Amino acid sequence: MQDLRRFLAKPAAVAIVLFARAITAVRAIWSAEGLPPRRCVYFANHSSHGDFILVWAVLPPRMRRRARPVAGAEYWLKSSLSTFIGRDVFNSVLIQRDREHRTEDPIEQMAAAIDSGSSLIVFPEGTRNQTEEPLLPFKSGIFHLAEARPELDFVPVWINNLNRVMPKGEIVPIPLICTVTFGSPMRLEAGEAKEAFIERTRGALLALSPKHAGAAE
């Protein structure tokens, strides 16, 4: 059974990427630095269950193969199909968000994935943003991961329009053009406090928002 899942995972991944691109015509906008030269943590805004799929889809194949979304175990392990997609197709780092049911430390899980050579796709807001605010407050996990691996680059990523492609409660996606904008890599600075790092990363992500960029012009 495990061999069968591995056999099916690759064509399933290709099909998901092609479908995502067909529905959204998604395109990547890279920073002046270009593609990240090494493993990193992509941290993005979160307004749809499909967010990590778009980030994953626009990465070049060699980078996509080592990029692992960090996702909630309770969501992706709730059925055989979702388990196959989350665990086998995307090779997600599955985090148990309910503290009472955790058997592993989330920071240790993510650090272990990084140490094995993977990049991560994370959503510091912790949950989907369904408010009128551009970003929810960041959880502290992004700081603790940076503290555990201070040599690691953190790359802000703004996903635009996907919440309009898949509005809450809708089953059929609405074809719209989406963009995934990558910012400049950043690192935890020596002696930088948790609040300062969270504010800096949140500001770097918000600066990529088209609304924010338009207001600044």
N, C-alpha and C positions, 0 to 999 in steps of 0.2 A: 504493500500500500504506500509506503514512504517513497519507494522508487517511482511509483505512478504519479504521486503528487509532484515530485521533482520534474518528471517528464512533462507534466501539464503546465507547470509554473511558467516556463519561458514563453510558450505561445500565448498564455493568458496575459502575461505582462505586455507583450507586443500588442495584443488586441486592446487592452486598456489604454495604452499610450495612443494608439491610432484613433480610438473613439474619443478620447479627451481632446486630441488635436482637431478632429473633425467637428466637434460640437463648439469648441471655443476659439479655433484658429489661434491658439495661444502662441505667443512669441516671447522670447527672453530678451531682456534689456540688461546688458552687463555693465558693470562699473568701468571706469577708465583703466583699472588694473587688470581687467579681463577675467578669464577663468581662474578660480582658486588653484594654486599650484600644488596644494597638499590637502590632506584630510582636514575637515573643518566642521563647524556646526552652522547650518543654515537656520536662522530663526525668523519666523514669518508671522504675519497677522492671520487671524483665524475666524472665518465667518461661515465656513461650509465644511461638510464632511469630505469634500473633494479637494480641499486645499493642498494636502501633501501630494496628491496625484499630479496636480499641475506643476508643482516644483520638480517632482520626480521626472515628469514627462519632458520638460525643457532641458534637462541636463544632458550633455553628450553621453553616449552609451557607456564609455569607460568610467565616467563619473557616476552615472546612474547605477551601475552594478555595485558600487561600494557605498551608495547613499541609503541609509536606513531611517525610515520615519519612526518617531517615538510616539506611541499611541496607547490609548487606554485598553488594558487587557479585557475589562468587562464588556467592552463594545465588540472587539474583534474576536473574542472567543465564545460568543453567544450561540453560534451555529456552525455546522460543518463547512458551509460555503464561506462565511466570513472568516473562519479560522484559516481556511486554505488561502484566501486572498491576503489576509493580514500577515500570516506567518510564512507561507510558502512563496507567494508571488512577490510581496514587498519586503520580506525578511525584516518585518518591523521589530523594534525593541518594545515589547509589550509591558507596560507599567500598570501595576495594580494601584488604582487611585484611592481605594478604600484602605486606610491605614490599618484597620483591624484585621484585614485579610492578607496583608503583605507578608511574603516570605523572603523578599529580597529588597535591599535598599535601592531606590530608583537611581540615585547618583552613581552608585557602584555599577548598576546595570549599564548605564550610559557610558561610564568611563571604560568598562570592559569592552564594549563595542568599539569605542575609539581606539583602544589599545590593540584591538585585533585588525586595525587598518581601515575601519569604516568611517564615513562621514555621517552626520546625523541631521535630520530635519525635525525641528522642534517648534512648538507654539507656546511662547512664554505666558500668554494670557491664561492658559490652562483650560479654557473652555471656549466654545464658539461665541463670538460677539454678535448679539442680536439687538444691540442698542443703537442709538443714533451717534454715539461716540465713535471716533475713528479707531481707538484702541482701548481695551480694558486695562486695568492695572496689571503689571507683570507679577507673576509668582517669583519666589526667591530661587527656584531651581536653577535658573540660568546662571545666577551668581555662584551657587555652590558647585556647579559643574566647571565653571571657569576657575574657581578656586582650586578644584581638584586637578585640573589640567591647565595651568596658567600659560603654557606654551601654545595653546590651541587658538586658532583663528575663529572668530564668530562673524558670520556674514549675514547682514540684514536682508530680508527678502519681502518685497511688498507684492501681494497678489491682488490684482484689480479686476473687478467685475464678476468674479465667480459667484458671489452671493446673489447676483441677478440672473445668472444662468440656472441656478438651482435654488429658487426661493424656498423658504421654509414651508413644508406641507405639500410641495409639488413633487410629482413623480417623473414627469416628462421634462427634460431639460430644455431651456429656451436658448437657441443658438445666438451667441454674442461673442464678440472678440474680447479675449482676455490678455492681459500682459502680466509677466512675472519679472519684476525689477530687482536686480541684485545691487546692493550697496558695497561700499569699501569694507574690507576685513578689519576687525578690531579685536583687541585683546584686553584682558584684565591688567590694569597697571599696578605696579608694585605699591602695596599699601592702600590700594583703592578700597573704600568701604562698600558694603553691600548696596546701600541706598544710592550711592554715586554711580556705581556700575549699572544698576537697574535703570536709573534715570538716563544714563548715557546711551545704553542700548535701545531703550524705548524711543529716545529722541532720534537716534539714527534710523530706526525703522519708520517712524512717523514722517521723517523728512523725505522718504521715498514715495509717500502717498501723493497721487496727482492733485488732490484738493489742496494739500499742504504746499506742494511745489507751485501751484497756480496762485495761491494767496501770497507767496513770497515774491512773485515776479512783479 
